[in-house]
Amino acid sequence: MKVHEDAVKQTVCYLVGTVDKGLIFRPQEEIVLEAIADADFAGLWNVEDPEDPTSVKLRTGYLICLGNVPFVWKSKLQTLIAVSTMEAEYVSLSMCMRELIPLRRVLKELQGVLKFKSSVSSTACTLFKDNQGAVT
């Protein structure tokens, strides 16, 4: 229980110290959910030991914006080794969609309660990708 007590104290101290911080959503006609995903094939190549097979792991990243405000972002060195740039890009798309789909469901539920306009309920979210091979 001491661990939980310490975690609660740390969280409360953080919240008290950041009262004036936060995400600001400006009123708009409609709240749009958009995402951008990208990958860096062999993201550690030539940074570490060139003979080390882990130096060819890929780095994936994505950014999810809600109403033009960055809402979720992540950059991660993957545990797998991709054999092509298309595979690396596909992994980044998959990671992004794992975050985007549940977020879309939560927004749909909130829209029913808070009665705001959103493209989330009627259309698909926009996901930007810079690799045509991974999209088709």
Disulfide bonds with the S-S distance in Angstrom:
none
